[in-house]
Amino acid sequence: MSSLSNIYIKIETLETLLSTLKAKGEKGISIDFSINNDTNAYGQNVTAYVSQTKEQREAKATRFYVGNGKCFWTDGSINIAAKKEEVHTAEVITEQFPTATNASNVIHDDLPF
């Protein structure tokens, strides 16, 4: 284990996340966490946002803030997670991890993400 962190999410944010997922017909959501070396005025160094697509990042779309918290333990080393690969006889199959996708093609301009 390399680190332990926590975040606090307000009930209003949870309700917004849930209603948006239902409106989009999504089964779940991907959340990105940013862990900084420096803390803010409240002693926090972890921030969580709804994950964005490459196109959204390139377009500088506003991120939907989920919550913040702090890293409260670390052994000083965090490794980057690599994709798992499974080998079957003569072919190589890469295990795919779930990503956020739109279940419907309906554009929801009034939704936060």
N, C-alpha and C positions, 0 to 999 in steps of 0.2 A: 504494500500500500504506500502510495507516495504523498497523498494529501487528503484532508477532510475539510469540506467547506459546507456552509449552509446559506440559504437565501430565504428571505421573507417575501411572500406574495400576498398582497391585499385581496380581500374577498371580491372587491369590485373588479379587479384585474382578472381573477379566476372566472367571474361571471361573463366578462367580455370575451375571454378566450373561449369559453364553452359555447356561448351564443354564436360567435363567429364560426367556430368549427361546425356547428349544427347547420348554420346558414349555407356554408360551402359544401356540406355533405362529407366532411373529412372524418376519418376515424381516429386521428391523433394529431400531434403537433411536435415539431422539432424545435428545441430550445438551445441557443448558443450561450455559453458562459464565458465571460472575460474575467481573468484573474490577473490583477495588476500587482506590481511590486510595492506601490505606494498606496496608502489608505486615504480615504476622504475625511471630512470633518467629523464623521460619525464612527470612525475606526473600521470602515468597510472597504474591502478591496475586490469583491466579487459582484459582477453585474450580469443579469440575464436578459436576453432579447429573443424574440421569435426569429428563427432562422430565415435567411433570405436566399433567393436564388441568385445565381451569378449575374443575371440581367438586372435584378433589383439592386444589387451592390454597385454595378457599373453605372446605373442610372442615378445613384446616390439617393435612393428611396429612403424615406424616414423609417427607422427601425421602431418596432413596437416593444417598448420597455416592459419587462415582466416583473422584475424585482431585483433586490440587491442583498448582499450579506458579507460574510467574511470567511477567509480561510483560517481555520483555528488550529490546524496541525499539518505539518509537512515534514518529510524526511529530506527535503531539499532537492529532490529529483522527480521530475515528471516526464514520462516518455510519451511520444506521439503514437497513437493507436494506428496499427496497420490493418489493412483488410486481410481477412482470412482467405486462404486458397485451399480448395479441396482438389485432390488429384484422383481421377477415375480412369483406370486402365490406360488407354492411349490418348485421352483428351484431358485438358485442364479446364476445370469449371471454377470461376470466381464466385464466391458467395456474395450476394448483394445484400446490403443493409437497407432497411426501409428509409425512404425519403418522403418529404411532404409533397403530395401531388393533389391537384384539384380533381375531385370526384365528378364535378360537373363543369361544363364549359360556360356557365353563366357568369357574367362579370358582376361583381358586387362592389360598386364604387363607394358605397357608404360604410364598408367594413374596414376596421383598423389595419388589417394585414391580409 
